[in-house]
Amino acid sequence: MSTDGPGARPSAEDVAREVDELIDECRSTCLWYQRPDYYPRTNPERWRVLDAIQKHADLATFRRAGRLKEWLSQLSSGAQVRDDTDAALVQWMQDGACPSGILRNGRVPRFRNAGRG
């Protein structure tokens, strides 16, 4: 990622490209359950993929994913990046990055609390 100095920020395109490169490197070790041609298109999707990479990565890859998450947070508000809206989740499911059968009628299923009647 090229920046002009220690305080400079990378562009959104640079971050997206680096996330895609990391996905390619981690596809067989950390993202084996995702479609082989899946690449996130939005920052919330990128954030979720980086979380998944961190859950299964070695220390160096964990740190690299963490650095990319920091850049994502700086590119947009942290709350917006972490916002798991139904629309983003539905798009992620429709893109085939999740197991089939979870998405029903274009809606995210709601699970009831076992303690409620």
Summary of the structure (lengths in Angstrom):
residues: 117
radius of gyration: 15.9
end to end distance: 53.0
largest distance: 59.1
contacts: 279
relative contact order: 0.13
helix: 51%
strand: 2%
